[in-house]
Amino acid sequence: MNRPDIKLFSTDLDGTILGIVDAVDRFKTAWEQLLPEECPLLVYNSGRRVDDIMTFVTSCELPKPDYVIGGVGSEIYDFKKSEWMSDFHRVLQAGWDYETVKSVTGRIAGIEPQPDEFLHEFKSSWYLYNATTTQLNELRQHLQNAGMETEVVYSSQQDLDVLPALANKGNALKWLCQHLGISLNQCVVAGDTGNDSAMFLVDGVFGIVPGNAQLELVEQLANRKVYHAKQEVADGILEGLSHYGVINAK
């Protein structure tokens, strides 16, 4: 294949990089061995809060990123400058009221709030087990009727996130690339569950799916530029990065 000129790598963490300690070590070693002129920008793009992600970085379990997208695309942090990208956060405020979203979503039968550590002003997160498409569509309609412009993200048959309309992993990535002047066809993304799908569905990006990816994601990726790795978690990501020429296969 004609290998793309990759300038940015955006990856989920849990089940994508994290999951097998030795594989994480192999990813960290391979990434940190890249020469500066060869190394794309590294972006962690996770459902975890940015503060939570930083604990893995500061404990040296993960290579240092350039940017962190947290909260399923509801916050962006510039790691090198140690500052929040407040321009993005201002974009999210239109059509969003946290207390209204909380009130409407909390009326769903069987729903449970996630712990406070997973929440912030642009992320209302819940547990809803084995939700049906009808339930999720009804929630979207109730939120719309309340005047809320939202994104409803459901993954792993339990995790429900209600976010501002422009907040998902893909929109946050698009905003960051535009901010940095990087073309989307110079990006590789990686993920393993349904809440990663927004990254893969950004027009132009290349994708990596590890061997342990959930069917809810794989089914959405027909006709996308995606490499389906045979290996799992971080080893699968290394396999994909080798496929795209970011790292050299050993």
BAFI-3210 file (N, C-alpha, C; in Angstrom, 3 decimals, decimal comma, padded with zeros to 6 digits):
// residues 250
n [1|2|3|4|5|6|7|8|9|10|11|12|13|14|15|16|17|18|19|20|21|22|23|24|25|26|27|28|29|30|31|32|33|34|35|36|37|38|39|40|41|42|43|44|45|46|47|48|49|50|51|52|53|54|55|56|57|58|59|60|61|62|63|64|65|66|67|68|69|70|71|72|73|74|75|76|77|78|79|80|81|82|83|84|85|86|87|88|89|90|91|92|93|94|95|96|97|98|99|100|101|102|103|104|105|106|107|108|109|110|111|112|113|114|115|116|117|118|119|120|121|122|123|124|125|126|127|128|129|130|131|132|133|134|135|136|137|138|139|140|141|142|143|144|145|146|147|148|149|150|151|152|153|154|155|156|157|158|159|160|161|162|163|164|165|166|167|168|169|170|171|172|173|174|175|176|177|178|179|180|181|182|183|184|185|186|187|188|189|190|191|192|193|194|195|196|197|198|199|200|201|202|203|204|205|206|207|208|209|210|211|212|213|214|215|216|217|218|219|220|221|222|223|224|225|226|227|228|229|230|231|232|233|234|235|236|237|238|239|240|241|242|243|244|245|246|247|248|249|250]
n.u [000,838|000,347|001,759|000,280|001,028|001,451|000,535|-000,665|-001,756|-004,511|-005,802|-007,914|-007,953|-008,650|-008,938|-007,909|-005,245|-004,567|-004,744|-003,231|-000,388|002,321|002,045|001,386|003,819|005,399|004,250|004,819|007,634|008,174|006,987|008,427|010,872|010,754|012,084|012,227|011,552|010,105|007,939|004,489|002,045|000,801|-002,258|-004,357|-007,530|-010,220|-012,871|-012,458|-011,975|-009,852|-008,109|-007,953|-006,753|-004,257|-003,041|-002,071|-000,138|001,657|002,531|004,206|003,306|002,359|003,393|004,244|001,697|000,816|-001,581|-004,654|-007,771|-010,623|-013,359|-015,184|-014,863|-015,463|-013,757|-010,608|-007,131|-004,055|-001,153|001,600|001,672|000,387|-002,333|-005,890|-007,883|-009,603|-011,088|-012,334|-014,040|-015,812|-017,220|-018,909|-020,969|-023,355|-026,814|-026,887|-027,550|-026,661|-028,118|-030,728|-030,390|-029,571|-031,910|-033,852|-032,699|-032,432|-034,952|-035,345|-036,364|-034,734|-032,221|-028,962|-026,937|-023,528|-020,466|-019,348|-016,771|-016,603|-017,958|-018,584|-019,029|-019,792|-020,518|-022,689|-023,124|-024,122|-025,298|-026,878|-028,295|-028,151|-029,637|-032,230|-032,594|-034,918|-035,334|-033,105|-033,580|-035,957|-035,032|-033,356|-035,346|-036,836|-034,920|-034,537|-037,098|-036,985|-035,467|-032,774|-029,631|-028,041|-025,652|-025,990|-024,359|-023,765|-022,354|-020,720|-022,908|-023,816|-022,826|-023,822|-023,602|-024,405|-023,927|-022,892|-024,061|-021,968|-020,004|-018,178|-015,935|-015,031|-015,765|-014,336|-011,754|-011,733|-011,988|-009,590|-007,671|-008,220|-007,581|-004,843|-004,001|-003,786|-004,354|-007,181|-006,723|-004,229|-004,266|-004,342|-006,573|-007,553|-009,434|-011,811|-014,502|-018,059|-018,221|-016,039|-016,578|-017,189|-014,734|-013,662|-015,491|-015,035|-014,508|-011,912|-009,928|-007,574|-007,863|-007,379|-008,233|-008,134|-007,647|-009,393|-011,627|-014,992|-018,032|-020,010|-018,647|-017,145|-019,124|-019,951|-018,067|-017,836|-016,596|-014,882|-011,598|-009,905|-007,707|-007,797|-006,551|-004,815|-003,748|-004,255|-005,350|-002,757|-000,729|-002,043|-002,470|000,137|000,679|-001,051|-000,023|002,435|001,552|000,663|003,039|004,046|005,557|008,387|008,123|009,187]
n.v [-001,193|002,339|004,168|006,300|009,732|010,101|012,269|012,487|010,533|009,167|007,642|005,408|004,231|002,164|-001,255|-000,898|000,298|-000,149|-003,075|-005,438|-005,815|-006,268|-005,790|-003,096|-002,077|-002,782|-001,177|001,397|001,374|001,072|003,392|005,459|005,087|006,153|008,494|012,063|013,454|011,558|010,966|010,964|013,318|012,462|011,497|010,890|009,568|009,258|007,728|008,183|010,700|013,557|014,075|011,550|010,062|011,238|010,139|007,678|008,472|010,020|008,082|006,735|004,618|004,967|006,423|009,910|012,095|014,403|015,734|015,438|014,044|013,888|012,371|011,224|012,890|015,421|017,194|018,820|018,727|020,349|018,836|019,463|022,195|022,259|023,024|023,659|023,460|025,939|027,209|025,185|024,157|026,255|026,066|023,951|024,823|025,801|025,215|023,500|022,340|021,276|020,452|020,177|018,140|016,071|015,748|014,943|012,589|010,995|009,960|007,618|004,250|001,938|003,085|004,089|006,396|007,115|007,094|010,186|010,811|010,271|012,217|015,519|019,044|018,930|016,320|013,840|010,927|007,478|004,228|001,876|-001,019|-003,248|-001,703|-000,862|-000,016|001,438|002,532|004,262|006,003|007,153|008,516|010,420|011,872|012,908|014,572|016,385|017,493|018,878|020,971|020,553|020,222|017,499|014,757|011,360|008,673|005,267|002,351|-000,868|-002,232|-001,102|001,424|004,702|007,822|011,200|014,013|017,350|018,464|018,677|017,221|014,516|011,745|011,877|014,469|016,078|015,338|016,235|019,002|019,517|018,799|020,694|023,000|022,589|022,552|020,181|017,750|015,578|013,200|012,595|011,336|008,673|006,556|004,714|002,164|000,262|-000,124|000,777|003,508|004,557|004,796|007,226|008,408|006,774|007,226|009,729|011,507|010,607|009,738|007,152|003,864|001,683|-001,405|-003,403|-006,969|-007,742|-006,173|-005,000|-006,315|-004,405|-002,162|-003,053|-003,711|-001,258|-000,324|-000,975|-000,517|001,499|003,012|000,900|-001,008|-004,263|-005,726|-008,742|-009,347|-008,588|-005,760|-003,495|-004,754|-005,335|-002,738|-001,867|-003,588|-002,517|000,104|-000,490|-001,487|000,881|002,169|003,750|002,791|000,571|-002,787|-005,607]
n.w [000,000|-000,551|001,814|004,223|005,154|008,248|010,798|013,241|015,964|017,392|020,154|021,959|025,403|027,564|027,035|024,554|024,433|027,135|029,227|029,007|030,792|029,933|027,223|027,175|028,054|025,844|023,875|024,915|024,881|022,098|021,082|022,329|021,225|018,728|016,433|016,840|014,455|013,142|014,653|015,178|016,499|019,678|020,910|023,545|023,685|025,353|027,328|029,960|032,517|032,061|034,243|035,402|033,380|033,407|035,632|034,804|033,039|034,571|036,294|034,729|033,222|030,697|027,550|027,336|026,287|023,604|023,531|025,381|025,079|026,864|028,783|026,888|024,658|025,631|026,801|026,377|026,711|026,749|026,925|026,851|027,335|029,712|030,094|029,854|026,881|026,389|024,413|022,977|024,924|025,235|022,880|023,386|025,013|023,922|023,773|025,965|029,201|032,231|034,536|033,583|031,692|033,403|034,942|033,013|031,923|034,173|034,618|033,287|033,371|035,447|035,289|036,489|038,244|037,389|039,359|040,940|040,160|037,472|036,198|034,827|034,066|031,377|030,893|031,443|033,009|033,091|034,231|032,306|031,737|029,031|027,171|024,852|021,345|021,014|023,597|023,763|021,627|022,495|024,745|023,479|022,158|024,323|025,491|023,410|023,338|025,692|025,006|024,751|023,127|022,297|022,478|022,539|023,798|023,749|025,097|025,434|026,393|028,736|029,504|029,515|028,136|028,206|026,348|025,315|022,080|020,213|021,339|021,099|020,642|018,031|017,030|018,787|018,056|015,374|015,794|017,166|015,231|013,244|014,672|014,942|012,354|010,915|008,481|008,155|006,807|007,576|009,927|012,286|013,995|016,934|018,574|020,616|021,342|021,155|021,869|020,677|018,039|016,795|016,270|014,230|012,231|011,295|008,410|006,266|008,071|009,076|010,468|013,345|014,622|017,411|018,002|020,012|019,827|020,312|018,954|018,527|017,694|015,440|013,579|012,679|010,974|008,299|005,037|005,804|006,241|007,701|009,679|010,702|013,363|014,216|016,676|020,212|022,220|023,188|021,694|019,323|018,461|017,995|015,870|013,954|013,722|012,614|010,163|008,965|008,710|010,725|012,856|012,831|011,937|013,864]
ca.u [000,000|001,008|001,545|-000,057|001,947|000,700|000,997|-001,336|-002,326|-005,512|-006,152|-008,596|-007,058|-009,133|-009,263|-007,214|-003,846|-004,521|-005,389|-002,180|000,724|003,490|001,750|001,528|005,267|005,906|003,799|005,577|009,008|008,182|006,666|009,495|012,052|010,602|012,824|011,313|011,074|009,231|006,903|003,262|001,485|000,099|-003,469|-005,194|-008,920|-010,788|-014,042|-011,989|-011,668|-008,446|-007,347|-007,746|-005,756|-002,943|-002,409|-001,330|001,018|002,623|003,102|005,104|002,754|002,091|004,232|003,640|000,981|000,827|-002,904|-005,557|-009,212|-011,231|-014,804|-015,852|-014,819|-016,055|-012,709|-009,313|-006,051|-002,751|-000,241|002,892|001,486|-000,298|-003,504|-007,110|-008,154|-010,876|-011,859|-013,184|-015,069|-016,830|-018,035|-019,857|-021,968|-024,620|-027,851|-026,566|-027,758|-026,366|-029,182|-031,869|-029,999|-029,602|-033,300|-034,537|-032,097|-032,649|-036,300|-035,403|-036,500|-033,568|-030,952|-028,221|-025,855|-022,151|-019,839|-019,023|-015,446|-016,732|-018,836|-018,191|-020,089|-020,205|-020,611|-023,654|-022,843|-025,049|-025,328|-028,174|-027,891|-028,849|-030,612|-032,691|-032,582|-036,119|-035,069|-032,147|-034,249|-036,911|-034,252|-032,976|-036,533|-037,153|-033,927|-034,858|-038,321|-036,602|-034,650|-031,354|-028,927|-027,158|-025,121|-026,189|-023,379|-024,000|-021,336|-020,487|-024,200|-024,063|-022,360|-024,598|-023,098|-025,119|-022,926|-023,310|-024,236|-020,695|-019,011|-017,898|-014,513|-014,738|-015,847|-013,197|-010,575|-011,817|-011,698|-008,164|-006,917|-008,392|-006,807|-003,417|-003,698|-003,455|-005,400|-007,732|-006,125|-002,921|-004,565|-004,729|-007,312|-007,647|-010,414|-012,314|-015,927|-018,973|-018,000|-014,917|-016,995|-017,176|-013,394|-013,502|-016,434|-014,555|-014,093|-010,505|-008,967|-007,257|-008,203|-006,842|-009,110|-007,420|-008,352|-010,397|-012,674|-016,357|-018,806|-020,764|-017,800|-016,758|-020,264|-020,147|-016,878|-017,794|-016,216|-013,985|-010,177|-009,601|-006,890|-008,262|-005,375|-005,009|-003,369|-005,180|-004,986|-001,620|-000,006|-002,794|-002,237|001,466|000,530|-001,660|000,918|003,407|000,859|000,606|004,379|004,414|006,694|008,956|007,874|010,423]
ca.v [000,000|003,628|004,486|007,712|010,567|010,236|013,357|012,445|009,242|009,347|006,294|005,075|003,569|000,902|-002,264|-000,583|000,280|-000,795|-004,382|-006,430|-004,980|-006,416|-005,159|-001,650|-001,815|-002,860|000,035|002,536|001,285|001,322|004,800|006,336|004,892|006,900|009,742|013,205|013,813|010,479|010,686|011,761|013,770|011,398|011,998|009,913|009,964|008,255|008,037|008,615|012,108|013,903|013,904|010,118|009,655|011,755|009,274|006,646|009,110|010,420|006,874|006,208|003,445|005,331|007,527|011,234|012,524|015,831|016,228|014,455|014,254|013,088|012,459|010,886|014,026|016,619|018,072|018,676|019,249|020,471|018,271|020,149|023,518|022,055|023,898|023,257|024,170|026,555|027,561|024,042|024,047|027,282|025,552|022,961|025,396|026,107|024,194|022,528|022,688|020,018|020,041|019,708|016,832|015,122|015,517|014,178|011,256|010,240|009,401|006,333|003,102|001,075|003,799|004,369|007,360|006,702|007,861|011,580|010,933|010,127|013,285|016,924|019,934|018,594|014,860|013,214|009,501|006,592|002,818|001,389|-002,330|-003,851|-000,742|-001,114|001,143|002,222|003,311|005,333|006,995|007,883|009,467|011,523|012,685|013,630|015,638|017,389|018,176|019,774|022,043|020,236|019,732|016,542|013,543|010,223|007,647|004,050|001,346|-002,013|-002,675|-000,601|002,792|005,717|009,174|012,274|015,052|018,389|017,958|018,622|016,506|013,083|011,560|012,292|015,922|016,654|015,119|017,158|020,362|019,603|018,800|022,015|023,935|022,352|022,605|018,833|017,150|014,352|012,023|012,383|010,842|007,291|006,436|003,337|001,980|-001,113|-000,233|001,674|004,939|004,970|004,798|008,584|008,661|006,033|007,735|011,012|011,314|010,781|009,126|005,730|003,276|000,412|-002,101|-004,568|-008,236|-007,891|-005,149|-005,485|-006,383|-003,159|-001,254|-003,651|-003,666|000,104|000,119|-001,438|000,482|002,524|002,684|000,325|-002,213|-005,157|-006,446|-010,085|-009,347|-007,862|-004,523|-002,712|-005,491|-005,103|-001,351|-001,867|-004,251|-001,542|001,206|-001,027|-001,542|002,231|002,692|004,666|002,129|-000,514|-004,126|-006,313]
ca.w [000,000|-000,412|003,217|004,444|005,928|009,500|011,664|014,548|016,351|018,445|020,613|023,198|026,351|028,125|026,029|023,304|024,857|028,442|029,303|029,269|031,259|029,074|025,932|027,403|028,078|024,465|023,183|025,441|024,381|020,654|020,813|022,801|020,374|017,480|016,347|016,869|013,119|012,671|015,637|015,106|017,766|020,391|021,570|024,228|023,427|026,238|028,128|031,272|032,722|031,823|035,484|035,578|032,380|033,784|036,621|034,080|032,412|035,593|036,888|033,693|032,550|029,308|027,053|027,498|025,086|023,273|023,928|025,973|024,922|027,916|028,961|025,618|023,741|026,229|027,334|025,701|027,534|026,105|027,915|026,846|027,946|030,993|030,175|029,169|025,640|026,763|023,210|022,678|025,951|024,953|021,771|023,899|025,902|023,235|023,832|027,009|030,605|032,916|035,455|032,778|031,144|034,523|035,317|031,962|031,790|035,401|034,675|032,580|034,259|035,582|035,109|037,714|037,991|037,615|040,445|040,638|039,543|036,028|035,716|034,915|033,598|030,018|030,777|032,340|032,747|033,772|033,890|031,829|031,253|027,887|026,634|023,487|020,448|021,311|024,810|023,477|020,775|023,329|025,534|022,590|021,910|025,554|025,632|022,406|023,777|026,786|024,443|024,849|021,941|022,960|021,865|023,432|023,445|024,529|024,775|026,323|026,915|030,087|029,747|028,809|028,320|027,529|026,150|024,373|020,711|019,487|022,147|021,041|020,376|016,669|016,903|019,501|017,212|014,230|016,284|017,481|013,971|012,621|015,497|014,722|010,929|010,452|007,655|008,733|006,174|008,191|011,271|012,578|015,245|017,420|019,632|020,712|021,677|020,446|022,087|019,818|016,635|016,241|015,722|012,982|011,238|010,781|007,020|005,928|008,983|009,016|011,750|013,831|015,553|017,943|017,865|021,072|019,664|020,456|017,719|018,377|016,919|014,158|012,668|012,173|010,249|006,910|004,023|006,348|006,087|009,011|009,765|011,753|013,846|014,744|018,084|021,070|022,927|022,691|020,650|018,093|018,038|017,392|014,576|013,048|013,477|011,662|008,872|008,401|008,564|011,821|013,497|012,036|012,468|014,241]
c.u [000,874|000,729|001,284|001,001|001,245|001,348|000,398|-001,936|-003,222|-006,013|-006,933|-007,593|-007,573|-009,553|-008,605|-005,705|-003,719|-005,228|-004,416|-000,901|001,926|003,281|001,845|002,999|005,852|005,483|004,627|007,000|009,073|007,926|007,822|010,785|011,943|011,426|011,853|010,733|010,135|007,938|005,667|002,915|000,684|-001,053|-004,184|-006,634|-009,811|-012,106|-013,673|-011,844|-010,177|-007,611|-007,020|-006,675|-004,351|-002,255|-001,600|-000,052|002,080|003,237|004,014|004,583|002,538|003,084|003,500|002,948|001,264|-000,483|-003,692|-006,990|-009,888|-012,741|-015,598|-015,940|-015,396|-015,034|-011,399|-008,254|-004,756|-001,695|001,059|002,804|000,835|-001,487|-004,676|-007,285|-009,560|-011,710|-012,795|-014,324|-016,168|-017,755|-019,164|-021,043|-023,328|-025,587|-027,649|-026,845|-027,666|-027,528|-030,418|-031,587|-030,076|-031,031|-034,020|-034,010|-032,397|-034,026|-036,422|-035,476|-035,220|-032,230|-030,311|-027,126|-024,490|-021,551|-019,412|-017,693|-015,499|-017,531|-018,108|-019,239|-020,583|-020,350|-021,534|-023,633|-023,641|-024,747|-026,761|-027,900|-028,800|-029,962|-030,977|-032,571|-033,779|-035,916|-034,158|-032,772|-035,269|-036,194|-033,849|-034,160|-036,918|-036,191|-034,194|-036,100|-038,044|-035,707|-033,170|-030,810|-027,820|-026,677|-025,293|-025,282|-023,590|-022,984|-021,282|-021,754|-024,456|-023,762|-023,105|-024,031|-023,964|-024,204|-023,530|-023,263|-022,914|-019,635|-019,086|-016,441|-014,115|-014,753|-014,701|-011,914|-010,573|-011,458|-010,199|-007,330|-007,029|-007,569|-005,310|-003,025|-003,267|-004,630|-005,886|-007,169|-004,661|-003,067|-004,848|-005,444|-007,374|-008,655|-011,012|-013,800|-016,738|-018,717|-016,767|-015,353|-016,925|-015,805|-013,245|-014,382|-016,116|-014,007|-012,601|-009,540|-008,732|-007,492|-007,463|-007,829|-008,351|-008,278|-009,441|-011,555|-014,065|-017,109|-019,575|-019,967|-017,545|-017,887|-020,467|-019,063|-016,753|-017,466|-015,415|-012,542|-009,636|-008,746|-007,377|-007,094|-005,745|-004,717|-004,286|-004,517|-003,717|-000,802|-000,711|-002,597|-000,851|001,442|-000,043|-000,742|002,032|002,804|000,847|001,983|004,810|005,592|007,189|008,648|009,184|010,357]
c.v [001,243|004,142|005,979|008,420|010,920|011,293|013,297|011,060|009,458|007,985|006,292|004,368|002,205|-000,073|-002,024|-000,560|-000,488|-002,147|-005,511|-005,651|-005,068|-005,746|-003,643|-001,265|-001,836|-001,623|001,239|002,544|001,628|002,794|005,717|006,152|005,621|008,184|010,907|013,550|012,756|010,380|011,568|012,331|012,625|012,007|010,831|010,419|008,941|008,708|008,486|010,141|012,347|013,666|012,437|009,613|010,065|010,880|008,169|007,230|009,427|009,218|006,139|004,929|003,702|006,393|008,842|011,650|013,980|016,477|015,082|014,903|013,332|013,202|012,204|012,111|015,307|017,543|017,779|019,396|019,233|020,035|019,071|021,520|023,447|022,994|023,311|024,077|024,772|026,960|026,421|023,947|025,085|026,835|024,658|023,562|025,627|024,937|023,155|023,098|021,393|019,547|019,554|018,328|015,765|014,759|014,636|012,755|010,389|009,613|008,038|005,191|002,274|001,775|004,092|005,387|006,739|007,554|009,256|011,740|010,815|011,267|014,622|017,750|019,634|017,080|014,317|011,715|008,599|005,142|002,460|000,073|-002,820|-002,956|-001,104|000,158|002,041|003,094|004,506|006,410|007,803|008,901|010,664|012,463|013,507|014,795|016,763|018,188|019,164|020,911|021,800|019,723|018,810|015,444|012,429|009,091|006,440|002,992|000,269|-002,521|-002,230|000,887|003,788|007,086|010,139|013,495|016,185|017,875|017,803|017,816|015,013|012,944|012,027|013,796|016,614|016,497|016,069|018,573|020,519|019,634|020,134|023,059|023,825|022,458|021,268|018,267|015,845|013,098|011,832|011,855|009,344|007,293|004,965|003,259|000,587|-001,226|000,824|003,132|005,464|005,189|006,179|008,954|008,026|006,596|009,146|010,781|011,572|010,037|007,658|005,133|001,992|-000,150|-003,311|-005,820|-008,464|-006,914|-005,768|-005,388|-005,094|-002,106|-001,808|-003,523|-002,289|000,536|-000,434|-000,268|001,652|002,066|002,175|-000,924|-003,027|-006,040|-007,838|-010,129|-008,421|-006,652|-003,897|-003,436|-005,344|-003,700|-001,228|-002,517|-003,273|-000,378|000,770|-001,067|-000,176|002,896|003,665|004,110|001,026|-001,848|-004,813|-007,763]
c.w [000,000|000,993|003,402|005,268|007,239|010,396|013,064|014,757|017,559|018,887|021,921|024,126|026,794|027,029|024,683|023,535|026,169|028,409|029,594|029,574|030,325|027,715|026,047|027,398|026,666|023,664|023,628|024,880|022,894|020,358|021,188|022,017|019,038|017,530|016,297|015,503|012,534|013,481|015,429|016,483|018,376|021,181|022,232|024,172|024,132|026,862|029,525|031,325|032,483|033,080|035,739|034,621|032,811|034,830|035,952|033,474|033,455|036,298|035,907|033,048|031,061|028,851|027,185|026,202|024,766|023,706|024,535|025,727|025,926|027,923|027,703|024,701|024,302|026,884|026,596|026,528|026,737|027,116|027,992|027,513|029,324|031,152|029,388|027,901|025,762|025,555|022,832|023,677|025,741|023,824|022,291|024,650|025,248|023,347|024,916|028,386|031,408|033,777|034,701|032,203|032,224|034,893|034,306|031,899|033,003|035,532|033,981|033,583|034,258|035,476|036,460|037,396|038,211|038,735|039,984|039,922|038,023|035,391|035,695|034,189|032,188|029,815|031,861|032,057|033,678|033,426|033,481|031,123|030,134|027,349|025,200|022,651|020,718|022,550|024,517|022,606|021,561|024,205|024,684|022,349|023,142|025,770|024,634|022,810|024,909|026,314|024,487|023,512|022,439|022,021|022,894|022,952|024,353|024,109|025,839|026,992|028,354|030,252|028,867|029,151|027,531|027,538|025,325|022,937|019,966|020,223|021,888|020,636|018,977|016,494|017,619|018,685|016,017|014,659|016,531|016,208|013,252|013,356|015,194|013,251|010,368|009,664|008,285|008,069|006,570|009,616|011,261|013,915|015,637|018,550|019,578|021,012|020,929|020,687|021,351|018,373|016,004|015,688|014,348|011,864|010,772|009,373|006,854|006,813|008,637|010,408|012,045|014,845|016,090|017,872|018,891|020,934|019,755|019,133|017,458|017,605|015,525|013,138|012,045|011,191|008,835|005,993|004,590|006,153|007,425|008,856|010,957|012,198|014,339|016,244|018,890|021,738|022,345|021,634|019,298|017,564|017,409|016,014|013,548|012,727|012,530|010,260|008,186|008,320|009,636|012,603|012,574|012,703|012,769|013,832]
res [m|n|r|p|d|i|k|l|f|s|t|d|l|d|g|t|i|l|g|i|v|d|a|v|d|r|f|k|t|a|w|e|q|l|l|p|e|e|c|p|l|l|v|y|n|s|g|r|r|v|d|d|i|m|t|f|v|t|s|c|e|l|p|k|p|d|y|v|i|g|g|v|g|s|e|i|y|d|f|k|k|s|e|w|m|s|d|f|h|r|v|l|q|a|g|w|d|y|e|t|v|k|s|v|t|g|r|i|a|g|i|e|p|q|p|d|e|f|l|h|e|f|k|s|s|w|y|l|y|n|a|t|t|t|q|l|n|e|l|r|q|h|l|q|n|a|g|m|e|t|e|v|v|y|s|s|q|q|d|l|d|v|l|p|a|l|a|n|k|g|n|a|l|k|w|l|c|q|h|l|g|i|s|l|n|q|c|v|v|a|g|d|t|g|n|d|s|a|m|f|l|v|d|g|v|f|g|i|v|p|g|n|a|q|l|e|l|v|e|q|l|a|n|r|k|v|y|h|a|k|q|e|v|a|d|g|i|l|e|g|l|s|h|y|g|v|i|n|a|k]
***
